[in-house]
Amino acid sequence: MASVSGFISLAALRFGTLVVPHGVVGVWAERRRYRRDLLRLLKVGPHMIDDVGLTVGEAEQEAKKPFWQA
């Protein structure tokens, strides 16, 4: 079946449903987990963010992103 942008099949467009590959959902879940963990580390203290190799500003910026945004 032909696809538009690799994610939305023509049948999905015709019937109003969205088809998302299984791998994408896993990536989204991992991003959500990672960003939630960054928020937790930010609350503990800046020294925890240093341990993962980020600045506090970088960690705050990454934590604010929605899970679907890389």
Contacts in CASP RR format, 6 or more apart in sequence:
PFRMAT RR
TARGET T0000
AUTHOR 0000-0000-0000
METHOD contacts of the structure
MODEL  1
MASVSGFISLAALRFGTLVVPHGVVGVWAERRRYRRDLLRLLKVGPHMID
DVGLTVGEAEQEAKKPFWQA
1 9 0 8 1.000
1 10 0 8 1.000
1 11 0 8 1.000
2 9 0 8 1.000
2 10 0 8 1.000
3 9 0 8 1.000
3 10 0 8 1.000
4 10 0 8 1.000
4 13 0 8 1.000
7 18 0 8 1.000
7 19 0 8 1.000
7 20 0 8 1.000
7 21 0 8 1.000
7 24 0 8 1.000
8 18 0 8 1.000
8 19 0 8 1.000
9 19 0 8 1.000
12 18 0 8 1.000
12 19 0 8 1.000
28 67 0 8 1.000
28 68 0 8 1.000
29 67 0 8 1.000
31 65 0 8 1.000
31 67 0 8 1.000
31 68 0 8 1.000
31 70 0 8 1.000
32 67 0 8 1.000
34 62 0 8 1.000
35 62 0 8 1.000
35 63 0 8 1.000
35 65 0 8 1.000
35 67 0 8 1.000
38 49 0 8 1.000
38 54 0 8 1.000
38 59 0 8 1.000
38 62 0 8 1.000
38 63 0 8 1.000
39 63 0 8 1.000
41 48 0 8 1.000
41 49 0 8 1.000
41 52 0 8 1.000
41 59 0 8 1.000
42 48 0 8 1.000
42 49 0 8 1.000
42 56 0 8 1.000
42 59 0 8 1.000
42 60 0 8 1.000
42 63 0 8 1.000
46 56 0 8 1.000
49 55 0 8 1.000
49 56 0 8 1.000
49 59 0 8 1.000
52 59 0 8 1.000
54 62 0 8 1.000
END
